[in-house]
């Protein structure tokens, strides 16, 4: 369910698994490995869930910074956690 009334989508577990595996492969191709720290800066959309699950799938730690935060707040969180990749 999205933020707006009537804004919704349906996805099966199989479709979700496929998207998560695809994105996990993208992360691996960027050099992300188990134990790496990733920041995710996205609104509440399906791709946010896919990114979180892909990080978990490969063993990377993730920190979600919702899109409402300012650039300064995002910068502070990135520096504090020492992330190696930002997903937007």
C-alpha positions in Angstrom: 0.0 0.0 0.0 1.3 3.4 -0.9 0.9 6.7 0.8 -2.0 7.9 -1.4 -5.4 6.2 -1.3 -5.7 3.8 -4.2 -1.9 3.6 -4.7 -1.1 -0.1 -4.3 0.6 -2.9 -6.0 0.5 -6.7 -5.8 3.6 -8.9 -6.1 4.0 -12.7 -5.5 6.7 -14.2 -3.3 8.2 -15.6 -6.5 8.3 -12.2 -8.2 9.8 -10.7 -5.1 12.5 -13.4 -4.8 13.4 -12.8 -8.5 13.8 -9.0 -8.0 15.8 -9.5 -4.8 18.2 -12.0 -6.4 18.6 -9.7 -9.4 19.5 -6.7 -7.1 21.7 -8.8 -4.9 23.7 -9.7 -8.1 23.9 -5.9 -8.9 25.3 -5.3 -5.4 27.8 -8.1 -5.8 28.9 -6.7 -9.2 29.6 -3.4 -7.4 31.9 -5.2 -5.0 29.6 -5.4 -2.0 30.2 -8.4 0.2 29.2 -9.8 3.6 29.7 -7.3 6.4 29.8 -4.2 4.2 27.6 -1.3 5.3 25.1 0.1 2.9 22.8 3.2 3.2 19.5 3.3 1.4 17.9 6.7 0.7 14.5 6.0 -0.9 10.8 6.7 -0.4 8.4 4.0 0.6 8.3 2.1 -2.6 8.6 -1.6 -3.6 12.2 -1.0 -4.6 13.1 -0.1 -1.0 12.0 -3.5 0.2 13.9 -5.2 -2.6 17.1 -3.2 -1.7 16.8 -4.1 2.0 16.2 -7.8 1.3 19.0 -7.9 -1.3 21.4 -6.5 1.3 20.3 -9.1 3.8 20.6 -11.8 1.2 24.3 -11.2 0.7 25.0 -10.4 4.4 25.5 -6.6 4.0 24.3 -4.4 6.8 21.9 -1.7 5.7 20.7 1.6 7.2 17.5 3.1 5.8 17.3 6.9 5.6 13.9 7.9 4.3 13.7 10.4 1.5 12.3 13.1 3.7 15.6 13.7 5.4 17.8 16.7 4.3 21.1 16.3 2.5 22.9 17.3 5.7 21.1 14.6 7.7 21.9 12.0 5.0 25.5 13.0 5.0 25.8 12.7 8.8 24.3 9.2 8.7 26.5 8.0 5.9 29.6 9.2 7.8 28.5 7.8 11.1 27.9 4.3 9.8 30.9 4.4 7.4 28.9 3.0 4.5 30.6 1.9 1.3 27.6 2.4 -1.0 24.5 4.6 -1.1 21.4 3.2 -2.9 19.0 5.9 -4.1 
